[in-house]
């Protein structure tokens, strides 16, 4: 019986060490910086047209008003959402998260 108790304690200790090392591994990736960008729309223009822009100029985008924004992390689409205003600041409410399988597939593109 003493051997079985020792074995159970060893198993518990190994499990605790596994959890602790898992937390260390996770904390390591939590500090990796990512680039998050939100795309309202796109357009193409000539350099000459770009140089003519001034305050108040209007740039036509390829999306209609009310269409979802696209949220990218490190230039990979991860979600879609809509513009919201919170405390006089703009934000994005996520309405559609790209599935993990679709995100993995996009890594090969």
N, C-alpha and C positions, 0 to 999 in steps of 0.2 A: 504493500500500500504506500509506503514512503516513496517508492520509485514512481508510482503513478502521480502522486501529488507533486513531486519534483518535476515530472514531465509536464504537468498542467501549468506549473509556474513558469517553466521554460517557454512553453507555447505562448502564454500570456505576455511574457517579456519580449519574445520575438515579435508578436503582434504589435505591441506598443512601439518597438523599434521600427517596425515597418511603417506604422502610421506616422511616426516622427520623421522618418526619412522621406515619406510621401509628402508631408507638409513642407519639408525643406526643398524638395524638387519643385513643388508648386510655387513656393515663395520665390524661387529663382526666376521663374518665368513671369511672375507678376510685375517685375521691374523692367521688362523689355518695352522700350518705347514703340508705339505704333502710330502711323499716320492715318487719321480719320478725316475723310472729306465727304461733303454732301454736294451732290450735283443737281442743280436746278434745271439744267438743260445745256445744250451745246449749240455752237454755230461755227461756221467757217467764214473767214473774211480775209481780204487782201491786206497786205501790210499798209498800203496807201489808205485804205478805209480805216484801219486801226489808228493810224496817225491823225485822222480827221476827228476822232472822238474827243468830245469835251464834256464838261459838266452839263448834265441834262440830256445828253445823247441817249437814244434808245437802241438797244441791241436786241434784235429778234432771235429768240431761241427756238429750238426744234420741238419744244413741248408746249402743250396748251395749258392755260391757267387751270389749276385744280388737279392736274396729273400728279402722280406720286413722285417725290424726290428719290434719288438713289443714294444710298449710304455705302461708302467704300472704306475698307480698312486695307492699307498698303496696296491700293489700286485694285482690290478684289471686291466685287459686289457682295455685300452681306445682308442688306435689308433695303426696304423701301418705306417711305413715310410721308408725312405731311408737315407743313410749316405750322408752328404754333407760336404764340407770344406769351411769355411768362415773365411777370414783373418787368415789363417793357423791354425784354430781351427776346431775340428770336431763338427758337429751339426746333427740334424735330421729334414728332411723335411717330414711333415705329409702328407701322401697320402690317408689315409682311416681312418675316425673317426668312432668308434663303435657307433651305434645308441643308443639313450637314453634308449629305451626299452630293447635292448640287455644288456646294462650296468646294468639296474635294475635287469634283470634276473640273471646276474652273481653274484649279491650280495647274492643270496640265495645258491650259490655253495660254 
